[in-house]
Amino acid sequence: MNPYLAANFAPISTEHTVADLPVTGTIPEHLDGRYLRNGPNPIGEIDPRTYNWFLGDGMVHGIRIRDGKAEWYRNRWVRNRPVADTLGERRRGRTTTGMDLATNTNVIGHAGKTFALVEGGAPVFELTDDLESVGPCDFDGTLPGAYTAHPQRDPLTGELHAVSYYFGWGNRVQYTVLDRDARVRRAVDIEVSGSPMMHNFSLTENHVLLYDLPVTFDTGIAATTSVPRFLRGAARLTLSALIGNVRIPDPMAAAASRRLRPNAPLPYSWNPRYPARIGVLPRDGRSRDVRWFDVDPCYVFHPVNAYEDGNTIVVEVPRYDRVFDQDRHGPGDAPPLLERWEIDLAAGKVRTERIDDIMQEFPRIDERLLGHRHRYAYTSAAREEGWFDSVVKHDVEQSTSTVHTFGEGTEVGEFVFVPAAADAAEDEGVLMGFVYDKASDRSDLTLLDAATLEHVASIHLPTRVPAGFHGNWVPTAGSLPAGQREAHAGRRVGDHHRPE
C-alpha cells in the first residue's frame, strides 16, 4: 500500500465553490485577504506501486476572509496541459522549456497577482483571485527558464529572491531576483557538483545560502520512465554522461520529462557519492565568489531562517539524515529534526547543534524578519510516528518551546504567521493552517493566537483538504491601513520588536 494515497493523503475528486462558511470562535476584524495553499491531488488513475507524492497534480485551496467572516472557499486544479486534457478543457498556453510537470508545491501573491509554484523546470502558473488558471507565466519574458517553489521575499525591498534548479542545465543552478513589478532584474548562474534537487535556499542581509546536498537526478529512473525497454541501457549511459555535466537542449530535456506524471517514479534519489555542502554567495556576487562549507550528509527541504551574527551565519533547519533512499514514494526514510547550524566565515567551519528531538517540519517565522535575527519560529510536529498533529512555538532566545496539540484523530499541515498590524510585535498576530478531523472526514482552517497558541477560530470547510505542501496569507492590498500597505509593499517594519 502506498501511504501517500491513503487516509488524508488520498485525492479528492470535486472542485467546490461555497459561500458564507460557518465559523467557531471569532475571526479577527483586521484580517482582509485570502489564505491559499497548494498540494498534490492526482486527477487520473494512479498506480500505487510507482506514485510519488511530489508528482501529484496540483490543487490550490483558498478561503476569502473579510470583516470577521469567511466569505468563500474554493479549490481548483492548476490547469497545466495534462490536467486540462484530462478535464476536456482548452490548453492554456505553452511553457518556455517544454516541460509541463504538476504545479503542486506553493502559491504566493506578488505584484497584485497570484502564482502557483513548483520546481525543477516546470512552469510558474498564474491564477486569478478566484483561483482559475490563467496560464504559464515567464514574468513578461524575463525569466530565463526554471523557477523555484520557494522564493524568499526581502522585507526591505519587497523583491523575491530565488535559487532554481533544472536537470537540463548541467552542473549549475540559478539565482534570480524578481522585482516588485514581477520582472527578473538579476540572474546569476552558479556552478555546483552535479544535478542536485535544490528544493530551497536561505537569504540573509548580505548573503544567499545554497544547499548542495546529496539528492540528485537519477539517470536510471529517468531512462526507465522515458524510453522503450530495449533502449534503456544505452539511454542510461547517455544520460549519465550528460546530466550534471553539460546543458541539455530544451526539446531533449522536455522529451525526457514527458512521462513524469503521477504514475512515474520521482527521478531524484539519495546519492551517497555526492558531496554535502553549503554555499555562501554574496548577494551581488558571481559563481566564482561562492564559498563552500562541507557538512555531514543530510537533506534540508525547508530552512527556518538565516541571519548574520558578526562573522557567523546562523541558520536553523529541520534536518533529514536521508530522503528518497528506501522510501521512493515520499520523504519517509528519516524523521526531520530541528538543528541550528553556525557557519563560521573566519574559521571556514560549520558547527551544528540539535535544538529539539521531536519530528517537525514546515517551519515559518514572522516574515518581516526574514534574513534577520528572529526570536520565534513555528513548526508542525508529530508527538509519535505518523503525520503531524501539533504546532510548536520555539523561543530561540530563551531555548524554550510551547506545544499546541489538536487531539486524537487530527492531522495538521503548515501554519502561517500573520501579524496583527504593520508595527505589531514579533508574535502579535495569528497562525493559520488546515486541521483535518478523521471522525468527520472534514477540514477546518484553524486560527491560533501566535503568542499563546490558544484557539482563536475555526472556519469549517465542506470537504477534506488533503495533506499538502505550502500556503500563504495574501492580503488585499487596497483595503489595508496606510502603515500596513507599506509593509505589504515590502518596506521593513517592526524592527524595534527584534530581540537584542
C-alpha positions as CSV (number, residue, x, y, z in Angstrom):
1,M,0.0,0.0,0.0
2,N,1.3,3.5,-0.9
3,P,0.8,5.6,2.2
4,Y,0.7,8.8,0.1
5,L,-2.6,7.6,-1.4
6,A,-4.3,6.6,1.8
7,A,-6.2,8.5,4.6
8,N,-5.8,12.2,4.3
9,F,-3.2,11.9,1.5
10,A,-5.9,10.5,-0.8
11,P,-7.0,12.8,-3.5
12,I,-10.4,14.4,-3.6
13,S,-12.5,14.5,-6.8
14,T,-14.6,17.6,-6.6
15,E,-13.9,21.3,-7.1
16,H,-16.1,23.3,-4.6
17,T,-17.3,26.9,-4.5
18,V,-19.0,27.6,-1.2
19,A,-20.0,30.9,0.3
20,D,-20.6,32.1,3.9
21,L,-18.7,29.4,5.7
22,P,-19.6,28.5,9.3
23,V,-17.1,29.7,12.0
24,T,-16.5,28.6,15.6
25,G,-14.8,31.4,17.6
26,T,-14.1,34.9,16.3
27,I,-12.1,35.8,13.2
28,P,-10.1,39.0,13.9
29,E,-11.6,42.0,12.1
30,H,-8.3,43.2,10.7
31,L,-7.9,40.1,8.5
32,D,-8.7,41.0,4.9
33,G,-7.4,38.7,2.3
34,R,-7.1,35.1,1.2
35,Y,-5.4,32.1,2.7
36,L,-4.1,29.9,-0.1
37,R,-2.5,26.5,-0.1
38,N,-1.2,24.2,-2.8
39,G,-0.7,20.5,-2.8
40,P,-0.7,17.2,-4.8
41,N,-4.1,15.9,-5.8
42,P,-3.8,13.5,-8.7
43,I,-6.7,13.7,-11.1
44,G,-6.3,10.5,-13.2
45,E,-5.9,6.8,-12.4
46,I,-3.0,6.2,-10.1
47,D,-0.6,3.2,-9.8
48,P,0.2,2.9,-6.1
49,R,3.4,1.0,-6.9
50,T,5.1,3.9,-8.6
51,Y,3.2,7.1,-7.4
52,N,5.4,9.6,-5.6
53,W,3.7,12.3,-3.5
54,F,5.8,15.0,-5.1
55,L,4.4,14.3,-8.6
56,G,0.6,14.6,-7.9
57,D,-1.3,17.1,-9.9
58,G,-1.5,20.5,-8.2
59,M,-4.7,21.7,-6.5
60,V,-5.0,25.1,-4.8
61,H,-7.4,25.6,-1.9
62,G,-8.4,29.1,-0.8
63,I,-10.5,30.9,1.8
64,R,-11.5,34.6,1.4
65,I,-11.7,36.4,4.8
66,R,-13.1,39.9,5.4
67,D,-14.9,41.8,8.1
68,G,-14.7,38.9,10.6
69,K,-16.3,36.5,8.1
70,A,-15.2,33.6,5.8
71,E,-16.8,34.7,2.6
72,W,-15.9,31.7,0.4
73,Y,-14.0,28.5,0.0
74,R,-12.7,27.4,-3.4
75,N,-10.5,24.5,-4.6
76,R,-9.2,24.3,-8.1
77,W,-6.8,22.1,-10.0
78,V,-4.0,24.0,-11.6
79,R,-4.7,23.6,-15.3
80,N,-1.4,22.6,-16.8
81,R,-1.6,20.8,-20.0
82,P,-2.2,17.2,-18.7
83,V,-4.9,18.4,-16.2
84,A,-6.6,20.4,-18.9
85,D,-6.6,17.4,-21.2
86,T,-8.0,15.1,-18.6
87,L,-10.8,17.6,-17.9
88,G,-11.5,18.1,-21.5
89,E,-10.7,21.8,-21.4
90,R,-8.7,24.0,-23.7
91,R,-5.0,24.2,-23.0
92,R,-3.8,27.5,-21.5
93,G,-0.6,28.4,-23.3
94,R,2.9,26.9,-23.8
95,T,5.8,26.6,-21.3
96,T,9.2,28.1,-22.0
97,T,11.1,24.8,-21.6
98,G,8.5,22.4,-22.9
99,M,8.2,20.8,-19.5
100,D,4.7,20.6,-18.0
101,L,5.0,18.9,-14.7
102,A,2.4,19.3,-11.9
103,T,2.4,22.8,-10.4
104,N,1.7,21.5,-6.9
105,T,4.1,23.0,-4.3
106,N,3.4,26.6,-3.3
107,V,1.1,29.5,-4.0
108,I,2.0,33.2,-3.5
109,G,0.8,36.7,-4.1
110,H,3.2,39.2,-5.8
111,A,2.7,42.4,-7.8
112,G,-1.0,42.1,-7.4
113,K,-1.1,38.6,-9.0
114,T,-1.4,35.0,-7.7
115,F,1.2,32.5,-8.8
116,A,1.2,28.7,-8.3
117,L,4.8,27.4,-8.0
118,V,6.7,24.2,-8.4
119,E,10.4,23.5,-9.1
120,G,12.7,21.5,-11.3
121,G,11.9,23.1,-14.6
122,A,8.1,23.1,-14.6
123,P,6.4,26.4,-15.2
124,V,5.0,29.0,-12.8
125,F,1.2,29.2,-13.3
126,E,-0.7,32.4,-12.9
127,L,-4.1,32.2,-11.3
128,T,-7.0,34.7,-10.9
129,D,-8.1,35.9,-7.5
130,D,-10.8,33.2,-7.6
131,L,-8.1,30.5,-8.4
132,E,-9.0,30.0,-12.0
133,S,-5.9,29.2,-14.1
134,V,-4.7,31.9,-16.5
135,G,-1.7,30.0,-17.9
136,P,2.1,29.5,-17.7
137,C,4.0,32.7,-16.6
138,D,7.5,33.7,-17.5
139,F,7.3,37.1,-15.8
140,D,6.9,39.1,-19.0
141,G,9.5,37.2,-20.8
142,T,12.2,38.0,-18.2
143,L,12.5,34.5,-16.6
144,P,15.4,32.7,-18.2
145,G,14.0,29.2,-17.6
146,A,13.2,27.3,-14.4
147,Y,11.9,28.8,-11.2
148,T,11.7,27.6,-7.6
149,A,8.8,26.6,-5.3
150,H,10.4,28.7,-2.5
151,P,11.2,32.3,-3.4
152,Q,12.1,34.4,-0.4
153,R,10.7,38.0,-0.1
154,D,13.2,40.6,1.1
155,P,11.3,42.5,3.8
156,L,13.2,45.7,3.0
157,T,12.7,45.8,-0.8
158,G,9.7,43.6,-1.5
159,E,11.7,41.7,-4.1
160,L,11.6,38.0,-4.5
161,H,14.9,36.1,-4.4
162,A,15.1,32.6,-5.7
163,V,17.5,29.7,-6.3
164,S,16.3,27.4,-9.1
165,Y,17.4,24.1,-10.5
166,Y,16.6,22.1,-13.6
167,F,18.3,18.8,-14.7
168,G,18.7,20.1,-18.2
169,W,21.1,22.9,-17.1
170,G,24.1,20.7,-16.5
171,N,26.1,21.4,-13.3
172,R,24.5,24.7,-12.4
173,V,21.7,26.3,-10.6
174,Q,20.5,29.9,-10.9
175,Y,20.0,32.7,-8.5
176,T,17.4,35.3,-9.6
177,V,15.9,38.5,-8.2
178,L,12.3,39.3,-9.2
179,D,11.4,43.0,-8.7
180,R,8.2,44.3,-7.2
181,D,6.7,44.5,-10.7
182,A,7.3,40.7,-11.2
183,R,10.2,41.1,-13.6
184,V,13.6,39.4,-13.3
185,R,16.2,42.1,-12.7
186,R,19.2,39.9,-11.9
187,A,20.1,36.3,-12.9
188,V,23.3,34.5,-11.9
189,D,24.4,31.0,-12.9
190,I,26.1,29.1,-10.0
191,E,28.3,26.1,-10.6
192,V,27.5,23.1,-8.4
193,S,28.8,19.5,-8.2
194,G,26.3,17.9,-10.5
195,S,22.5,17.9,-10.8
196,P,21.0,18.3,-7.3
197,M,17.5,18.7,-6.1
198,M,17.9,22.1,-4.6
199,H,14.5,22.5,-3.1
200,N,15.1,25.6,-1.1
201,F,17.7,28.2,0.0
202,S,18.2,30.9,2.6
203,L,18.6,34.6,2.4
204,T,20.4,36.8,4.9
205,E,21.0,40.6,4.9
206,N,24.1,40.2,2.7
207,H,24.3,36.6,1.5
208,V,22.5,33.8,-0.2
209,L,22.9,30.2,1.2
210,L,22.9,27.3,-1.3
211,Y,22.1,23.8,-0.1
212,D,24.1,21.5,-2.4
213,L,23.1,18.2,-0.8
214,P,23.1,14.5,-1.9
215,V,19.7,14.1,-3.6
216,T,20.4,14.2,-7.3
217,F,18.9,13.4,-10.7
218,D,18.7,9.6,-11.1
219,T,19.5,8.7,-14.7
220,G,18.5,5.1,-14.2
221,I,15.0,6.1,-13.2
222,A,14.8,8.7,-16.0
223,A,15.8,6.1,-18.6
224,T,13.3,3.6,-17.2
225,T,10.4,6.0,-17.4
226,S,11.2,7.9,-20.7
227,V,12.4,5.4,-23.3
228,P,11.4,1.9,-24.6
229,R,12.8,-1.1,-22.7
230,F,15.2,-2.2,-25.3
231,L,16.9,1.3,-25.4
232,R,17.1,1.8,-21.6
233,G,20.7,0.6,-21.1
234,A,22.0,2.9,-23.8
235,A,19.8,5.8,-22.6
236,R,21.1,5.4,-19.1
237,L,24.7,5.6,-20.2
238,T,24.0,8.6,-22.4
239,L,22.1,10.4,-19.6
240,S,24.8,9.6,-17.1
241,A,27.4,11.2,-19.4
242,L,25.3,14.3,-19.8
243,I,23.2,15.1,-16.8
244,G,25.1,17.3,-14.3
245,N,27.9,17.9,-16.8
246,V,26.6,19.8,-19.8
247,R,23.4,21.7,-20.7
248,I,20.7,19.5,-22.3
249,P,18.8,21.3,-25.1
250,D,15.3,22.1,-24.0
251,P,13.5,19.9,-26.5
252,M,15.6,16.9,-25.4
253,A,15.0,17.7,-21.8
254,A,11.3,18.1,-22.3
255,A,11.1,14.8,-24.1
256,A,12.8,13.1,-21.2
257,S,10.3,14.6,-18.8
258,R,7.0,14.0,-20.6
259,R,6.4,10.7,-18.7
260,L,7.0,12.3,-15.3
261,R,3.3,12.2,-14.4
262,P,1.9,10.9,-11.1
263,N,2.4,7.3,-12.1
264,A,6.1,7.7,-12.8
265,P,8.8,7.4,-10.1
266,L,10.4,10.6,-8.9
267,P,13.7,10.9,-11.0
268,Y,15.7,12.1,-8.0
269,S,17.2,9.9,-5.3
270,W,19.6,9.8,-2.5
271,N,23.2,9.7,-3.8
272,P,25.8,8.8,-1.2
273,R,28.6,9.7,-3.6
274,Y,27.6,13.3,-3.9
275,P,29.3,15.8,-1.5
276,A,27.1,17.6,1.0
277,R,28.0,21.3,1.4
278,I,26.6,24.8,1.9
279,G,27.5,27.6,-0.4
280,V,27.7,31.2,0.8
281,L,27.2,33.7,-2.1
282,P,27.3,37.5,-1.6
283,R,24.1,38.9,-2.9
284,D,26.0,40.9,-5.5
285,G,28.4,38.1,-6.3
286,R,29.0,35.7,-9.1
287,S,29.7,32.0,-9.2
288,R,33.4,32.4,-8.5
289,D,32.5,34.3,-5.3
290,V,30.7,31.4,-3.6
291,R,32.5,29.9,-0.6
292,W,31.7,26.2,0.0
293,F,31.4,24.6,3.5
294,D,31.3,20.9,3.9
295,V,28.6,19.3,6.2
296,D,27.7,15.8,7.1
297,P,25.5,14.0,4.5
298,C,21.9,15.1,5.0
299,Y,19.0,16.8,3.3
300,V,17.1,20.0,4.0
301,F,13.7,20.9,2.5
302,H,12.8,24.0,4.5
303,P,15.2,26.2,6.5
304,V,13.6,28.2,9.3
305,N,15.5,31.4,8.7
306,A,19.1,32.6,8.4
307,Y,20.8,35.7,9.7
308,E,24.3,37.2,10.2
309,D,26.0,37.5,13.6
310,G,29.3,39.1,13.0
311,N,31.5,36.7,11.0
312,T,29.0,33.9,11.6
313,I,25.8,33.0,9.7
314,V,23.2,31.2,11.8
315,V,20.6,29.0,10.1
316,E,18.0,26.7,11.7
317,V,16.8,23.7,9.7
318,P,14.7,20.6,10.0
319,R,17.4,18.1,9.0
320,Y,16.8,14.7,7.5
321,D,19.6,12.0,7.7
322,R,18.5,11.0,4.2
323,V,15.5,11.0,1.9
324,F,14.4,9.2,-1.3
325,D,16.6,6.2,-0.5
326,Q,14.5,3.2,0.6
327,D,11.2,5.1,0.5
328,R,10.6,6.1,-3.1
329,H,7.1,7.3,-2.5
330,G,7.9,10.3,-0.4
331,P,10.4,11.7,2.2
332,G,9.9,8.9,4.7
333,D,13.4,7.5,5.2
334,A,14.2,9.5,8.4
335,P,12.3,12.0,10.6
336,P,13.2,15.7,10.3
337,L,14.7,17.0,13.5
338,L,15.4,20.7,14.2
339,E,19.0,21.8,14.2
340,R,21.0,25.0,14.4
341,W,24.0,25.4,12.0
342,E,26.6,28.2,12.6
343,I,28.7,28.9,9.5
344,D,31.9,30.4,10.8
345,L,33.2,32.5,7.8
346,A,36.5,33.3,9.5
347,A,37.4,29.7,10.5
348,G,35.8,28.1,7.4
349,K,33.8,25.6,9.5
350,V,30.1,24.7,10.3
351,R,29.1,24.0,13.9
352,T,25.9,22.0,14.4
353,E,23.6,21.8,17.4
354,R,20.3,19.8,17.9
355,I,17.5,22.0,19.1
356,D,14.7,19.5,19.5
357,D,14.2,15.7,19.1
358,I,10.6,16.0,18.1
359,M,9.8,15.2,14.5
360,Q,8.9,18.5,12.9
361,E,8.7,20.3,9.6
362,F,7.1,23.2,7.7
363,P,8.8,25.9,9.7
364,R,7.5,29.5,9.5
365,I,8.5,32.8,11.1
366,D,7.3,36.4,11.2
367,E,8.5,37.1,7.6
368,R,9.0,40.8,8.4
369,L,12.2,39.4,9.9
370,L,13.3,37.1,7.1
371,G,17.0,37.2,6.7
372,H,17.4,38.9,10.1
373,R,17.6,37.7,13.7
374,H,14.3,36.2,14.8
375,R,13.1,35.1,18.2
376,Y,10.1,32.9,17.4
377,A,9.7,30.0,15.0
378,Y,6.6,27.8,14.4
379,T,6.7,24.2,13.2
380,S,4.3,21.4,12.6
381,A,5.2,18.5,14.7
382,A,4.3,14.8,15.5
383,R,4.3,13.5,19.0
384,E,4.6,9.9,17.8
385,E,5.4,8.2,14.5
386,G,2.9,9.4,11.8
387,W,1.7,12.7,10.4
388,F,1.8,16.0,12.2
389,D,-0.8,16.6,15.0
390,S,0.7,19.6,16.8
391,V,2.1,23.1,16.3
392,V,5.3,24.1,18.2
393,K,6.3,27.6,19.0
394,H,10.1,27.9,19.6
395,D,11.5,30.8,21.6
396,V,15.1,30.5,20.3
397,E,16.3,33.4,22.6
398,Q,15.1,31.5,25.7
399,S,15.7,28.0,24.3
400,T,12.1,27.0,25.2
401,S,9.1,25.7,23.3
402,T,5.3,25.6,23.7
403,V,3.2,22.9,22.0
404,H,-0.5,23.1,20.9
405,T,-1.8,19.6,20.2
406,F,-5.1,19.3,18.4
407,G,-6.1,16.0,19.9
408,E,-6.8,12.4,18.8
409,G,-7.9,11.8,15.3
410,T,-6.5,15.1,13.9
411,E,-3.7,15.9,11.4
412,V,-2.3,19.4,10.7
413,G,-0.3,21.0,7.9
414,E,1.8,24.1,7.7
415,F,0.8,27.1,9.8
416,V,1.5,30.6,8.6
417,F,2.0,33.6,10.8
418,V,0.0,36.8,10.0
419,P,0.9,39.9,12.1
420,A,-2.0,41.9,13.7
421,A,-0.7,45.2,12.2
422,A,2.3,46.6,10.3
423,D,4.0,47.5,13.6
424,A,2.9,44.6,15.7
425,A,5.3,42.7,17.9
426,E,7.0,39.6,16.5
427,D,4.4,37.2,17.9
428,E,1.5,39.5,17.9
429,G,-0.9,38.0,15.4
430,V,-2.4,34.7,14.4
431,L,-1.2,31.4,13.0
432,M,-3.4,29.8,10.3
433,G,-3.4,26.4,8.8
434,F,-5.6,23.4,7.9
435,V,-6.6,20.8,10.5
436,Y,-8.1,17.5,9.4
437,D,-10.6,15.6,11.6
438,K,-10.7,11.9,10.8
439,A,-14.1,11.4,12.5
440,S,-16.0,13.9,10.3
441,D,-13.6,13.5,7.3
442,R,-13.6,17.3,7.0
443,S,-11.0,20.0,7.4
444,D,-11.0,23.4,9.1
445,L,-8.9,26.5,8.6
446,T,-7.9,27.0,12.2
447,L,-6.5,30.2,13.7
448,L,-4.3,30.2,16.8
449,D,-3.0,33.1,18.8
450,A,0.6,33.3,17.9
451,A,1.7,34.5,21.4
452,T,-0.2,31.8,23.4
453,L,-1.1,29.1,20.8
454,E,-4.7,29.4,22.2
455,H,-7.6,28.7,19.8
456,V,-9.0,31.8,18.1
457,A,-11.3,30.5,15.4
458,S,-12.1,27.5,13.2
459,I,-13.5,28.0,9.7
460,H,-15.4,24.9,8.8
461,L,-14.9,23.7,5.2
462,P,-17.3,21.5,3.2
463,T,-14.7,19.0,2.3
464,R,-11.4,17.4,3.3
465,V,-8.2,19.2,2.3
466,P,-5.6,16.5,1.5
467,A,-2.2,16.7,3.2
468,G,-0.2,19.0,1.0
469,F,2.7,21.4,0.9
470,H,2.8,25.2,1.2
471,G,0.5,28.2,1.6
472,N,0.5,31.8,2.3
473,W,-1.7,34.7,3.5
474,V,-2.3,37.1,0.6
475,P,-3.7,40.4,2.0
476,T,-6.0,42.6,0.0
477,A,-3.5,45.5,-0.6
478,G,-6.2,48.1,-1.5
479,S,-8.0,47.7,1.8
480,L,-5.1,47.8,4.2
481,P,-4.4,50.8,6.5
482,A,-1.6,53.1,5.4
483,G,1.1,51.5,7.6
484,Q,0.1,48.0,6.6
485,R,0.1,48.9,2.9
486,E,3.8,49.9,3.3
487,A,4.5,46.5,4.9
488,H,2.7,44.7,2.1
489,A,4.7,46.7,-0.5
490,G,7.9,45.3,1.1
491,R,9.1,48.0,3.5
492,R,10.7,46.8,6.7
493,V,8.5,47.0,9.8
494,G,8.7,46.1,13.4
495,D,12.5,46.3,13.9
496,H,12.0,47.5,17.5
497,H,10.5,44.2,18.3
498,R,13.6,42.2,17.4
499,P,15.5,40.7,20.3
500,E,18.7,42.4,21.1
